[in-house]
Amino acid sequence: DPSPHRARAGADLTVQALASEVLPALLDPSPHRALGYHPIPCFVVEGPPYSGKTVLGHWVAVTLIHSQCELIPFYVPVLDLVAFLRAEIGATASIVSYLVHQYSELGFRRALVQQAMCSRRAVFIFDGLQDAGQELGLVEDMIWSLALQFHRVLVLTRPGRYTQARFKKWPWTILEV
């Protein structure tokens, strides 16, 4: 029976290995960028509880902030997104309205979020897709919409707790912890 310290050390190694695969793809400026094209790095990282998925998401966000690159990470806990969507019934809920609502105390304005999205500098990190419950289809549609708009997306979830068939094709890469 492994000790929690050993399990944690193993999770840290897994996070480092995944980060070495995910982060370069998120940062890679395509040679065609001047033409308006760039690769669409979209990842689904699936693994059991306590496998390091959330640590990976936090690590990617913090690394993007500290690297002073042009990318802006938007960390989206799916449980919070679902609560927002339920509260906005009848209204036009979108990822932009969620981000403005979520980060308004930090001085985020709709224009700033939209500018990051229009310039394709946003990196969306969805943590806990398995927590979407009855809104799973709606949340997956939002995630797919971002991918089809050429945004960088990282989805963290448990295996079998999302519609895997939707993510087993372009532009998604599925990684297992």
Disulfide bonds with the S-S distance in Angstrom:
none
